[in-house]
């Protein structure tokens, strides 16, 4: 039996953005667009009526997209929310992540990244567009909440994962990590790949930046 398609809602006050995402995602049989809106109020209404699996919400919606996301994630925790934005300021990223969203992508992202973001947040991962993730990690935790955003993910790591992250931060290769830990190189490769997915970053360079920021 074929699996059910991912039920997606798109909320953006620019009709062309909604249309572009809808048409492109519509070509993927794994997705079904079940709702569209243009305001924060409509986003909350769609969440309650359509109960999508995931929602793409514009940060700058009339009525405040971030506050709409906060209300949705609080009232409907089964709905996974990713923010879409043209803004790249880290304060907005942090505010969105603190609101409970699972993803944050720029509107310049190609459709492959949008699809990847939705799939990953539905697996329980957190996703931030790579360029923003690196800046977020370089900036370190917000001064008013040292346990928020990316540091919160790092806090959930096992002792082995912390060890591997620290070694990545030293710039070691898989072979060097294997030598240091006594693990097989193939095992290290598998661990590192799993760690990168868990951290919600794109590659080992971004993971190393997290390690150097003190994770």
Backbone as ProteinMPNN parsed JSONL, in Angstrom:
{"seq_chain_A": "XXXXXXXXXXXXXXXXXXXXXXXXXXXXXXXXXXXXXXXXXXXXXXXXXXXXXXXXXXXXXXXXXXXXXXXXXXXXXXXXXXXXXXXXXXXXXXXXXXXXXXXXXXXXXXXXXXXXXXXXXXXXXXXXXXXXXXXXXXXXXXXXXXXXXXXXXXXXXXXXXXXXXXXXXXXXXXXXXXXXXXXXXXXXXXXXXXXXXXXXXXXXXXXXXXXXXXX", "coords_chain_A": {"N_chain_A": [[0.845, -1.191, 0.0], [0.593, 2.192, -0.857], [2.223, 4.902, 0.776], [0.682, 7.541, 2.657], [0.319, 10.828, 1.285], [2.324, 13.691, 2.187], [0.762, 16.154, 3.963], [0.492, 19.436, 3.266], [0.522, 22.893, 4.144], [0.51, 26.255, 2.95], [1.395, 29.469, 3.775], [1.482, 32.678, 2.924], [1.722, 36.127, 2.199], [2.139, 36.889, -0.372], [0.863, 36.17, -3.4], [2.231, 35.059, -5.616], [4.388, 33.726, -4.508], [3.109, 31.709, -3.044], [1.873, 30.382, -5.149], [4.084, 29.546, -6.658], [5.396, 27.742, -4.9], [3.312, 25.922, -4.52], [2.843, 24.899, -7.138], [5.296, 23.715, -7.756], [5.761, 21.87, -5.652], [3.533, 20.415, -6.127], [4.201, 18.736, -8.183], [5.387, 16.647, -7.007], [4.621, 13.477, -5.972], [4.571, 12.777, -3.323], [3.581, 14.808, -1.86], [0.813, 16.822, -0.783], [-0.999, 19.689, -1.166], [-2.924, 21.198, 1.179], [-3.986, 23.509, 2.119], [-4.075, 27.1, 1.929], [-3.054, 30.399, 2.735], [-2.976, 33.936, 3.689], [-2.539, 35.534, 5.876], [-1.703, 35.941, 9.393], [-3.857, 35.236, 10.992], [-5.315, 33.624, 9.235], [-3.486, 31.539, 8.968], [-3.56, 30.298, 11.484], [-6.223, 29.5, 11.479], [-6.254, 27.677, 9.333], [-4.553, 25.721, 10.332], [-6.161, 24.687, 12.345], [-8.424, 23.75, 10.932], [-7.614, 22.229, 8.634], [-5.588, 20.65, 9.601], [-2.797, 20.086, 8.772], [0.191, 18.141, 8.01], [2.532, 19.544, 7.899], [3.542, 23.009, 7.847], [4.327, 25.83, 5.862], [5.278, 28.97, 6.629], [5.235, 32.438, 6.189], [7.48, 34.7, 7.641], [6.902, 37.43, 7.802], [4.124, 37.831, 7.766], [0.97, 39.597, 7.59], [-0.163, 40.526, 10.716], [1.733, 39.099, 12.04], [3.778, 36.569, 11.46], [5.486, 34.97, 13.021], [4.317, 34.952, 15.563], [1.955, 33.707, 14.897], [2.95, 31.182, 14.258], [3.884, 30.476, 16.772], [1.474, 30.236, 18.197], [0.298, 28.135, 16.795], [2.11, 25.943, 17.097], [1.887, 25.61, 19.802], [-0.839, 25.03, 20.267], [-1.37, 23.013, 18.443], [0.573, 20.661, 18.543], [1.332, 18.535, 16.923], [1.635, 19.486, 14.398], [4.134, 20.404, 12.187], [6.159, 23.186, 11.791], [7.664, 25.351, 9.454], [9.453, 28.307, 8.857], [9.339, 30.744, 6.272], [11.289, 33.192, 4.65], [12.529, 36.437, 3.569], [14.263, 37.685, 5.061], [17.403, 37.814, 6.741], [18.364, 38.241, 9.234], [19.804, 37.394, 12.328], [18.487, 37.724, 14.752], [15.781, 37.486, 14.107], [15.722, 34.849, 13.28], [16.352, 33.542, 15.686], [14.163, 34.34, 17.258], [12.105, 33.064, 15.92], [12.789, 30.334, 16.213], [12.604, 30.112, 18.971], [9.919, 30.373, 19.171], [9.005, 27.919, 18.645], [9.162, 26.725, 16.156], [10.233, 24.348, 13.66], [11.782, 24.601, 11.416], [13.649, 26.859, 9.285], [13.836, 28.708, 6.52], [15.16, 30.446, 3.664], [13.556, 32.489, 1.178], [14.906, 32.373, -1.13], [15.722, 29.824, -1.408], [16.11, 26.777, -3.255], [13.659, 24.539, -4.701], [14.288, 21.974, -4.034], [15.597, 22.208, -1.577], [13.536, 23.195, -0.007], [11.725, 21.044, -0.011], [13.375, 19.126, 1.179], [13.733, 20.306, 3.682], [11.083, 20.164, 4.735], [10.699, 17.372, 4.811], [12.675, 16.657, 6.648], [11.968, 18.03, 9.039], [9.662, 16.708, 9.605], [10.67, 14.311, 10.369], [11.419, 14.856, 12.845], [13.654, 16.415, 13.089], [15.574, 19.484, 13.269], [15.745, 22.19, 11.069], [17.716, 24.612, 9.48], [18.379, 26.986, 6.986], [21.508, 26.526, 5.405], [23.397, 28.769, 5.218], [22.378, 30.532, 7.095], [22.413, 28.914, 9.34], [25.141, 28.571, 9.859], [25.868, 31.212, 10.526], [24.286, 31.518, 12.789], [25.415, 29.674, 14.525], [28.001, 30.687, 14.712], [27.507, 33.062, 16.012], [26.832, 32.152, 18.474], [25.01, 31.17, 21.52], [21.969, 32.921, 22.357], [22.229, 35.805, 24.444], [20.307, 36.039, 26.428], [19.227, 33.577, 26.756], [20.739, 30.938, 27.172], [20.349, 28.293, 26.714], [18.873, 27.857, 24.441], [17.691, 27.275, 21.007], [20.17, 26.088, 18.79], [22.091, 25.246, 20.8], [20.362, 23.826, 22.485], [19.781, 21.531, 21.062], [22.298, 20.347, 20.995], [22.541, 19.793, 23.68], [21.097, 17.497, 23.981], [22.625, 15.432, 23.113], [24.361, 12.268, 23.162], [27.062, 10.923, 25.223], [29.002, 9.811, 23.544], [28.344, 11.092, 21.141], [28.866, 13.744, 21.838], [31.617, 13.522, 22.172], [32.455, 12.912, 19.547], [31.607, 15.261, 18.277], [33.254, 17.152, 19.484], [35.718, 16.291, 18.489], [35.349, 16.698, 15.783], [35.302, 19.432, 15.891], [37.968, 19.919, 16.295], [38.896, 19.65, 13.827], [39.475, 17.163, 12.785], [39.892, 14.36, 10.58], [37.83, 11.574, 9.42], [39.418, 9.302, 9.574], [41.374, 10.085, 11.404], [39.767, 10.497, 13.644], [38.873, 7.901, 14.05], [41.279, 6.691, 14.771], [41.786, 8.037, 17.151], [39.623, 7.318, 18.784], [39.418, 4.575, 18.671], [37.51, 3.339, 17.19], [36.175, 1.731, 14.225], [36.884, 3.057, 10.968], [34.742, 3.092, 9.166], [32.635, 2.928, 10.923], [32.899, 5.336, 12.288], [32.323, 7.082, 10.195], [29.599, 6.518, 9.807], [28.566, 7.298, 12.303], [29.204, 10.049, 12.289], [27.699, 10.982, 10.114], [25.113, 10.474, 11.075], [25.155, 12.159, 13.283], [25.366, 14.7, 12.124], [22.884, 14.831, 10.852], [21.227, 14.787, 13.095], [21.902, 17.161, 14.362], [20.877, 18.906, 12.571], [22.267, 20.299, 10.648], [24.068, 21.098, 7.57], [26.556, 19.981, 6.841], [29.834, 18.629, 7.833], [31.457, 20.762, 8.385], [29.766, 22.807, 9.339], [28.933, 21.491, 11.637], [31.362, 21.388, 12.996], [31.723, 24.094, 13.513], [29.705, 24.457, 15.356], [30.749, 22.966, 17.465], [33.006, 24.487, 18.075], [31.794, 26.742, 19.02], [31.126, 26.117, 21.5], [29.025, 24.474, 21.924]], "CA_chain_A": [[0.0, 0.0, 0.0], [1.381, 3.417, -0.931], [2.105, 5.744, 1.964], [-0.124, 8.737, 2.463], [1.141, 12.004, 0.967], [2.54, 14.689, 3.225], [-0.242, 17.204, 3.828], [1.236, 20.684, 3.456], [-0.178, 24.178, 4.006], [1.414, 27.343, 2.584], [0.802, 30.74, 4.187], [2.345, 33.793, 2.517], [0.841, 37.173, 1.675], [2.454, 37.116, -1.78], [0.257, 35.084, -4.17], [3.182, 34.398, -6.506], [5.175, 32.794, -3.694], [2.261, 30.541, -2.788], [1.666, 29.67, -6.409], [5.333, 28.894, -7.031], [5.607, 26.568, -4.045], [2.249, 24.953, -4.781], [3.036, 24.239, -8.427], [6.493, 22.879, -7.737], [5.509, 20.745, -4.752], [2.473, 19.611, -6.744], [4.789, 17.745, -9.073], [5.912, 15.557, -6.188], [3.477, 12.682, -5.498], [4.621, 12.593, -1.877], [3.024, 15.988, -1.202], [-0.534, 17.297, -1.114], [-1.262, 20.995, -0.571], [-4.28, 21.118, 1.738], [-4.451, 24.807, 2.571], [-3.289, 28.285, 1.611], [-3.547, 31.6, 3.385], [-2.162, 35.134, 3.483], [-2.388, 36.303, 7.11], [-1.473, 35.145, 10.595], [-5.153, 34.707, 11.406], [-5.644, 32.513, 8.34], [-2.584, 30.437, 9.273], [-4.092, 29.596, 12.656], [-7.483, 28.862, 11.073], [-5.92, 26.513, 8.499], [-4.018, 24.692, 11.224], [-7.273, 24.05, 13.053], [-9.401, 23.094, 10.05], [-7.011, 21.243, 7.731], [-4.646, 19.834, 10.363], [-1.739, 19.581, 7.896], [1.37, 17.568, 8.665], [3.549, 20.6, 7.96], [3.141, 24.309, 7.322], [5.334, 26.816, 5.506], [4.677, 30.241, 7.028], [6.073, 33.619, 5.993], [7.764, 35.429, 8.874], [6.345, 38.793, 7.779], [2.685, 37.857, 7.506], [0.134, 40.561, 8.311], [-0.569, 39.925, 11.983], [2.949, 38.509, 12.625], [3.919, 35.155, 11.176], [6.136, 34.257, 14.123], [3.329, 34.742, 16.62], [1.034, 32.676, 14.4], [3.648, 29.911, 14.425], [3.905, 30.179, 18.2], [0.141, 29.772, 18.577], [0.048, 26.835, 16.159], [2.913, 24.884, 17.713], [1.4, 25.395, 21.161], [-2.169, 24.42, 20.259], [-1.367, 21.81, 17.596], [1.977, 20.238, 18.555], [1.616, 17.536, 15.892], [1.924, 20.19, 13.146], [5.517, 20.866, 12.112], [6.153, 24.488, 11.122], [8.903, 25.959, 8.964], [9.275, 29.692, 8.458], [9.956, 31.193, 5.028], [11.548, 34.618, 4.809], [13.587, 37.08, 2.809], [15.123, 38.284, 6.07], [18.485, 36.94, 7.17], [18.939, 38.687, 10.503], [19.827, 36.298, 13.29], [17.489, 37.952, 15.796], [14.516, 36.921, 13.64], [15.881, 33.391, 13.322], [16.247, 33.126, 17.084], [12.777, 34.547, 17.717], [11.292, 32.022, 15.303], [13.099, 29.053, 16.839], [12.047, 30.144, 20.325], [8.458, 30.251, 19.044], [8.677, 26.502, 18.535], [9.201, 26.202, 14.793], [11.253, 23.317, 13.43], [12.599, 24.929, 10.261], [13.752, 28.266, 8.908], [14.477, 28.73, 5.205], [15.023, 31.694, 2.925], [12.743, 32.352, -0.023], [15.799, 32.117, -2.246], [16.041, 28.397, -1.433], [15.499, 26.069, -4.37], [12.574, 23.669, -4.257], [14.871, 20.791, -3.408], [15.862, 22.496, -0.172], [12.245, 23.305, 0.669], [11.232, 19.67, 0.172], [14.259, 18.487, 2.156], [13.398, 20.887, 4.976], [9.821, 19.598, 5.213], [10.914, 15.955, 5.15], [13.506, 16.545, 7.844], [11.247, 18.427, 10.25], [8.691, 15.655, 9.89], [11.411, 13.241, 11.049], [11.758, 15.319, 14.177], [14.884, 17.187, 13.064], [15.445, 20.921, 13.11], [16.467, 22.583, 9.858], [17.906, 26.034, 9.188], [19.158, 27.139, 5.764], [22.927, 26.435, 5.783], [24.086, 30.047, 5.428], [21.892, 31.086, 8.361], [22.849, 28.029, 10.426], [26.539, 28.89, 10.172], [25.885, 32.497, 11.237], [23.684, 31.3, 14.101], [26.405, 28.978, 15.342], [29.126, 31.596, 14.947], [27.083, 34.066, 16.983], [26.687, 31.524, 19.776], [23.669, 31.248, 22.093], [21.461, 34.251, 22.699], [22.655, 36.142, 25.791], [19.212, 35.925, 27.396], [18.727, 32.207, 26.832], [21.903, 30.162, 26.766], [19.995, 26.909, 26.403], [17.905, 27.845, 23.351], [18.075, 26.982, 19.634], [21.112, 25.037, 18.52], [22.631, 24.64, 22.013], [19.405, 22.879, 23.047], [19.966, 20.27, 20.35], [23.554, 19.772, 21.46], [22.361, 19.302, 25.046], [20.458, 16.183, 23.95], [23.548, 14.448, 22.551], [24.954, 11.276, 24.057], [28.468, 11.165, 25.507], [29.745, 9.486, 22.333], [28.093, 12.146, 20.164], [29.625, 14.91, 22.282], [33.021, 13.257, 21.874], [32.653, 13.061, 18.114], [31.452, 16.671, 17.936], [34.483, 17.83, 19.913], [36.794, 15.917, 17.569], [35.084, 17.443, 14.547], [35.712, 20.803, 16.159], [39.421, 19.985, 16.171], [39.224, 19.558, 12.414], [40.001, 15.834, 12.48], [39.249, 13.554, 9.544], [37.253, 10.337, 9.939], [40.522, 8.385, 9.897], [41.99, 10.564, 12.644], [38.81, 10.238, 14.724], [38.923, 6.459, 14.288], [42.516, 6.422, 15.511], [41.669, 8.629, 18.489], [38.567, 6.661, 19.57], [39.487, 3.12, 18.602], [36.412, 2.848, 16.367], [36.483, 1.512, 12.816], [36.63, 4.273, 10.203], [33.383, 3.026, 8.615], [31.72, 3.227, 12.025], [32.993, 6.773, 12.505], [31.593, 7.726, 9.101], [28.172, 6.373, 10.081], [28.268, 8.135, 13.462], [29.273, 11.46, 11.907], [26.532, 11.261, 9.266], [23.943, 10.516, 11.952], [25.293, 13.345, 14.128], [25.045, 15.862, 11.29], [21.422, 14.848, 10.69], [20.604, 15.111, 14.381], [22.137, 18.579, 14.633], [20.12, 19.695, 11.609], [23.17, 21.119, 9.841], [24.244, 20.534, 6.241], [27.802, 19.246, 6.648], [30.693, 18.528, 9.006], [31.995, 22.092, 8.674], [28.804, 23.479, 10.218], [28.993, 20.796, 12.927], [32.599, 21.823, 13.655], [31.465, 25.447, 14.022], [28.916, 24.306, 16.582], [31.659, 22.506, 18.504], [33.884, 25.593, 18.47], [31.011, 27.768, 19.713], [30.948, 25.66, 22.88], [27.809, 23.648, 21.929]], "C_chain_A": [[0.884, 1.246, 0.0], [1.159, 4.243, 0.329], [1.292, 6.985, 1.634], [0.781, 9.923, 2.139], [1.265, 12.926, 2.17], [1.578, 15.848, 2.981], [0.392, 18.532, 4.235], [0.33, 21.895, 3.287], [0.86, 25.277, 3.782], [0.739, 28.664, 2.951], [1.802, 31.86, 3.919], [1.453, 34.856, 1.903], [1.174, 37.557, 0.235], [1.913, 35.948, -2.607], [1.246, 34.346, -5.064], [4.068, 33.409, -5.753], [4.369, 31.53, -3.445], [2.105, 29.708, -4.045], [2.926, 28.908, -6.812], [5.591, 27.64, -6.214], [4.574, 25.496, -4.349], [2.487, 24.191, -6.073], [4.23, 23.3, -8.409], [6.296, 21.659, -6.855], [4.451, 19.826, -5.346], [2.978, 18.567, -7.706], [5.33, 16.532, -8.323], [4.734, 14.756, -5.62], [3.461, 12.463, -3.991], [3.988, 13.757, -1.118], [1.607, 16.281, -1.691], [-0.743, 18.638, -0.407], [-2.713, 21.031, -0.118], [-4.79, 22.461, 2.24], [-3.505, 25.919, 2.175], [-3.909, 29.485, 2.325], [-2.572, 32.747, 3.203], [-1.949, 35.954, 4.74], [-2.138, 35.361, 8.283], [-2.776, 34.494, 11.065], [-5.555, 33.511, 10.546], [-4.748, 31.312, 8.602], [-3.122, 29.611, 10.434], [-5.386, 28.86, 12.304], [-7.223, 27.606, 10.246], [-5.385, 25.381, 9.358], [-5.146, 23.939, 11.917], [-8.206, 23.277, 12.163], [-8.79, 21.981, 9.2], [-6.1, 20.259, 8.446], [-3.558, 19.237, 9.456], [-0.621, 18.921, 8.698], [2.432, 18.64, 8.87], [2.988, 21.887, 7.374], [4.38, 25.128, 7.001], [4.704, 28.184, 5.734], [5.683, 31.37, 6.837], [6.251, 34.352, 7.316], [6.99, 36.745, 8.937], [4.865, 38.856, 7.429], [2.012, 39.039, 8.19], [-0.395, 39.904, 9.587], [0.557, 39.208, 12.692], [2.994, 36.987, 12.442], [4.538, 34.369, 12.313], [5.148, 33.987, 15.247], [2.275, 33.73, 16.194], [1.655, 31.301, 14.585], [3.673, 29.499, 15.89], [2.561, 29.612, 18.659], [-0.14, 28.375, 18.027], [0.822, 25.724, 16.851], [2.466, 24.596, 19.142], [0.071, 24.648, 21.168], [-2.211, 23.118, 19.481], [0.059, 21.274, 17.483], [2.325, 19.193, 17.498], [1.938, 18.187, 14.547], [3.346, 20.737, 13.201], [5.558, 22.138, 11.257], [7.559, 24.888, 10.689], [8.586, 27.374, 8.506], [9.97, 29.934, 7.121], [10.159, 32.701, 5.142], [12.574, 35.134, 3.815], [14.598, 37.679, 3.774], [16.209, 37.304, 6.498], [19.114, 37.402, 8.48], [18.764, 37.598, 11.551], [18.802, 36.48, 14.404], [16.144, 37.352, 15.404], [14.571, 35.406, 13.638], [15.685, 32.896, 14.754], [14.809, 33.245, 17.595], [11.876, 33.442, 17.168], [11.525, 30.669, 15.973], [12.551, 28.99, 18.259], [10.531, 30.024, 20.298], [8.037, 28.803, 18.851], [8.706, 25.935, 17.138], [10.348, 25.213, 14.654], [12.185, 23.658, 12.286], [12.589, 26.411, 9.954], [14.524, 28.325, 7.595], [14.241, 30.067, 4.523], [14.218, 31.444, 1.65], [13.607, 32.168, -1.269], [16.181, 30.653, -2.358], [15.397, 27.738, -2.643], [14.482, 25.074, -3.819], [13.099, 22.407, -3.593], [15.128, 21.012, -1.933], [14.565, 22.616, 0.612], [11.683, 21.917, 0.976], [12.055, 18.959, 1.237], [13.957, 18.997, 3.555], [12.128, 20.253, 5.543], [9.996, 18.144, 5.624], [11.678, 15.822, 6.471], [12.762, 16.964, 9.105], [10.182, 17.404, 10.609], [9.347, 14.435, 10.531], [11.818, 13.659, 12.457], [13.051, 16.105, 14.249], [14.565, 18.678, 13.017], [16.302, 21.339, 11.916], [16.508, 24.102, 9.729], [18.751, 26.116, 7.924], [20.641, 27.245, 6.121], [23.607, 27.759, 6.063], [23.66, 30.684, 6.746], [22.35, 30.24, 9.538], [24.277, 28.348, 10.842], [26.618, 30.195, 10.954], [25.317, 32.354, 12.642], [24.684, 30.654, 15.04], [27.58, 29.886, 15.678], [28.774, 32.637, 16.0], [26.97, 33.493, 18.391], [25.28, 31.684, 20.31], [23.27, 32.681, 22.41], [21.818, 34.575, 24.141], [21.57, 35.998, 26.839], [18.707, 34.502, 27.555], [19.812, 31.262, 26.336], [21.559, 28.733, 26.397], [19.042, 26.797, 25.228], [18.537, 27.449, 22.039], [19.079, 25.841, 19.523], [21.741, 24.442, 19.783], [21.679, 23.635, 22.643], [19.522, 21.528, 22.358], [21.218, 19.584, 20.854], [23.406, 19.169, 22.858], [21.74, 17.909, 25.082], [21.393, 15.09, 23.447], [24.052, 13.474, 23.612], [26.423, 11.617, 24.293], [29.323, 10.888, 24.27], [29.57, 10.587, 21.282], [28.82, 13.442, 20.543], [31.109, 14.733, 21.958], [33.316, 13.468, 20.394], [32.559, 14.527, 17.686], [32.702, 17.463, 18.318], [35.637, 17.539, 18.954], [36.602, 16.57, 16.203], [35.534, 18.886, 14.702], [37.218, 20.996, 16.083], [39.865, 19.876, 14.712], [39.741, 18.196, 11.984], [39.209, 15.161, 11.364], [38.637, 12.32, 10.184], [38.343, 9.357, 10.355], [41.18, 8.781, 11.212], [41.073, 10.3, 13.848], [38.809, 8.754, 15.074], [40.149, 6.096, 15.112], [42.41, 6.887, 16.95], [40.694, 7.84, 19.375], [38.652, 5.145, 19.606], [38.355, 2.494, 17.809], [36.898, 2.575, 14.945], [36.135, 2.771, 12.035], [35.225, 4.274, 9.604], [32.345, 3.354, 9.69], [31.715, 4.719, 12.319], [32.19, 7.519, 11.449], [30.089, 7.674, 9.348], [27.745, 7.269, 11.245], [28.22, 9.616, 13.073], [28.069, 11.845, 11.052], [25.27, 11.387, 10.11], [23.963, 11.767, 12.827], [24.922, 14.605, 13.366], [23.537, 15.979, 11.093], [20.746, 15.288, 11.978], [20.756, 16.591, 14.711], [21.346, 19.479, 13.698], [20.981, 20.637, 10.801], [23.492, 20.375, 8.548], [25.491, 19.658, 6.128], [28.665, 19.288, 7.905], [31.33, 19.872, 9.356], [31.078, 22.855, 9.62], [28.786, 22.826, 11.596], [30.23, 21.23, 13.706], [32.443, 23.227, 14.227], [30.652, 25.391, 15.3], [29.834, 23.905, 17.728], [32.52, 23.655, 19.01], [33.136, 26.694, 19.207], [30.715, 27.355, 21.153], [29.797, 24.704, 23.043], [27.243, 23.52, 23.317]], "O_chain_A": [[1.828, 1.334, 0.786], [0.058, 4.281, 0.878], [1.224, 7.418, 0.484], [1.892, 10.013, 2.662], [0.411, 12.933, 3.056], [1.586, 16.452, 1.908], [0.777, 18.727, 5.387], [-0.524, 21.924, 2.401], [1.952, 25.237, 4.35], [-0.366, 28.946, 2.488], [2.826, 31.977, 4.593], [0.524, 34.531, 1.164], [0.551, 38.463, -0.32], [2.449, 34.843, -2.526], [1.12, 33.137, -5.254], [4.453, 32.375, -6.299], [4.871, 30.419, -3.611], [2.195, 28.481, -4.008], [2.849, 27.762, -7.255], [5.958, 26.599, -6.759], [4.901, 24.312, -4.429], [2.35, 22.968, -6.105], [4.179, 22.212, -8.983], [6.622, 20.54, -7.253], [4.46, 18.617, -5.11], [2.268, 17.611, -8.017], [5.684, 15.52, -8.928], [3.93, 15.302, -4.864], [2.456, 12.015, -3.438], [3.867, 13.715, 0.107], [1.257, 16.026, -2.843], [-0.671, 18.708, 0.82], [-3.627, 20.908, -0.934], [-5.913, 22.546, 2.738], [-2.292, 25.722, 2.092], [-5.125, 29.569, 2.493], [-1.489, 32.577, 2.644], [-1.255, 36.969, 4.698], [-2.333, 34.15, 8.182], [-2.784, 33.337, 11.484], [-6.069, 32.514, 11.053], [-5.199, 30.174, 8.473], [-3.138, 28.381, 10.379], [-5.62, 27.743, 12.766], [-7.891, 26.589, 10.431], [-5.721, 24.217, 9.141], [-5.098, 22.717, 12.061], [-8.739, 22.247, 12.578], [-9.381, 20.91, 9.062], [-5.866, 19.156, 7.953], [-3.416, 18.016, 9.384], [-0.505, 19.12, 9.907], [3.139, 18.649, 9.878], [2.092, 21.87, 6.531], [5.354, 25.129, 7.753], [3.704, 28.52, 5.1], [6.833, 31.273, 7.266], [5.278, 34.596, 8.03], [6.486, 37.127, 9.992], [4.408, 39.842, 6.851], [2.442, 39.445, 9.27], [-1.007, 38.838, 9.529], [0.383, 38.749, 13.821], [2.342, 36.234, 13.165], [4.159, 33.222, 12.551], [5.148, 32.898, 15.821], [1.758, 32.98, 17.022], [0.983, 30.362, 15.014], [3.505, 28.324, 16.217], [2.511, 28.638, 19.41], [-0.737, 27.538, 18.705], [0.258, 24.675, 17.161], [2.639, 23.484, 19.641], [-0.13, 23.74, 21.975], [-2.988, 22.219, 19.806], [0.688, 21.417, 16.435], [3.503, 18.987, 17.206], [2.457, 17.523, 13.65], [3.716, 21.443, 14.139], [5.051, 22.155, 10.135], [8.516, 24.779, 11.455], [7.574, 27.611, 7.846], [11.05, 29.401, 6.866], [9.3, 33.407, 5.671], [13.384, 34.374, 3.286], [15.666, 38.129, 3.359], [15.961, 36.103, 6.604], [20.237, 37.021, 8.811], [17.711, 36.967, 11.645], [18.3, 35.495, 14.945], [15.444, 36.781, 16.24], [13.582, 34.746, 13.956], [14.94, 31.946, 14.996], [14.309, 32.353, 18.281], [10.992, 32.946, 17.867], [10.574, 29.945, 16.267], [12.086, 27.94, 18.702], [9.922, 29.62, 21.288], [6.847, 28.49, 18.887], [8.319, 24.784, 16.933], [11.306, 25.236, 15.426], [13.266, 23.08, 12.179], [11.655, 27.13, 10.308], [15.718, 28.03, 7.555], [13.241, 30.737, 4.778], [14.202, 30.335, 1.116], [13.094, 31.845, -2.341], [16.884, 30.266, -3.292], [14.278, 28.084, -3.023], [14.451, 24.803, -2.619], [12.456, 21.839, -2.71], [14.907, 20.114, -1.121], [14.494, 22.19, 1.765], [11.224, 21.654, 2.088], [11.506, 18.27, 2.096], [13.927, 18.219, 4.509], [12.103, 19.851, 6.707], [9.497, 17.729, 6.67], [11.355, 14.973, 7.302], [12.907, 16.319, 10.143], [9.836, 17.247, 11.779], [8.672, 13.62, 11.16], [12.482, 12.907, 13.17], [13.512, 16.435, 15.341], [13.429, 19.076, 12.758], [17.441, 20.896, 11.772], [15.491, 24.784, 9.85], [19.739, 25.392, 7.798], [20.999, 27.977, 7.043], [24.33, 27.875, 7.053], [24.473, 31.3, 7.434], [22.644, 30.77, 10.609], [24.589, 28.392, 12.032], [27.352, 30.283, 11.939], [25.801, 32.988, 13.58], [24.791, 31.033, 16.206], [28.094, 29.859, 16.796], [29.627, 33.049, 16.786], [27.004, 34.229, 19.377], [24.431, 32.271, 19.639], [24.111, 33.534, 22.691], [21.719, 33.696, 24.997], [21.874, 35.849, 28.023], [17.849, 34.241, 28.398], [19.785, 30.839, 25.18], [22.39, 28.027, 25.825], [18.449, 25.737, 25.027], [19.755, 27.3, 21.944], [18.875, 24.766, 20.086], [21.915, 23.225, 19.842], [22.13, 22.681, 23.277], [19.378, 20.49, 23.004], [21.211, 18.38, 21.112], [24.049, 18.173, 23.188], [21.839, 17.213, 26.093], [20.989, 13.93, 23.363], [24.154, 13.808, 24.792], [26.967, 12.504, 23.635], [30.256, 11.636, 23.977], [30.53, 10.969, 20.613], [29.328, 14.15, 19.674], [31.775, 15.674, 21.526], [34.297, 14.116, 20.031], [33.33, 14.983, 16.842], [33.151, 18.332, 17.571], [36.434, 18.424, 18.643], [37.572, 16.949, 15.546], [36.075, 19.487, 13.774], [37.694, 22.104, 15.835], [41.05, 19.994, 14.401], [40.376, 18.076, 10.937], [38.003, 15.372, 11.228], [38.888, 12.04, 11.356], [38.211, 8.664, 11.364], [41.505, 7.926, 12.036], [41.539, 9.93, 14.926], [38.751, 8.388, 16.248], [40.068, 5.291, 16.04], [42.886, 6.214, 17.864], [40.916, 7.71, 20.578], [38.041, 4.5, 20.458], [38.236, 1.27, 17.751], [37.913, 3.123, 14.514], [35.195, 3.481, 12.393], [34.58, 5.321, 9.535], [31.317, 3.972, 9.412], [30.662, 5.304, 12.57], [31.467, 8.467, 11.758], [29.385, 8.66, 9.128], [26.7, 7.917, 11.189], [27.312, 10.343, 13.476], [27.486, 12.912, 11.243], [24.456, 12.286, 9.896], [22.919, 12.367, 13.084], [24.24, 15.479, 13.9], [22.975, 17.072, 11.157], [19.8, 16.075, 11.951], [19.848, 17.203, 15.274], [21.156, 20.663, 13.977], [20.5, 21.662, 10.318], [23.23, 19.178, 8.431], [25.479, 18.679, 5.382], [28.293, 19.895, 8.909], [31.704, 20.094, 10.508], [31.538, 23.473, 10.581], [28.643, 23.512, 12.608], [30.17, 21.42, 14.921], [32.968, 23.523, 15.3], [30.875, 26.177, 16.221], [29.719, 24.434, 18.833], [32.743, 23.793, 20.213], [33.741, 27.486, 19.93], [30.137, 28.118, 21.926], [29.576, 24.167, 24.129], [26.221, 22.861, 23.509]]}, "name": "protein", "num_of_chains": 1, "seq": "XXXXXXXXXXXXXXXXXXXXXXXXXXXXXXXXXXXXXXXXXXXXXXXXXXXXXXXXXXXXXXXXXXXXXXXXXXXXXXXXXXXXXXXXXXXXXXXXXXXXXXXXXXXXXXXXXXXXXXXXXXXXXXXXXXXXXXXXXXXXXXXXXXXXXXXXXXXXXXXXXXXXXXXXXXXXXXXXXXXXXXXXXXXXXXXXXXXXXXXXXXXXXXXXXXXXXXX"}
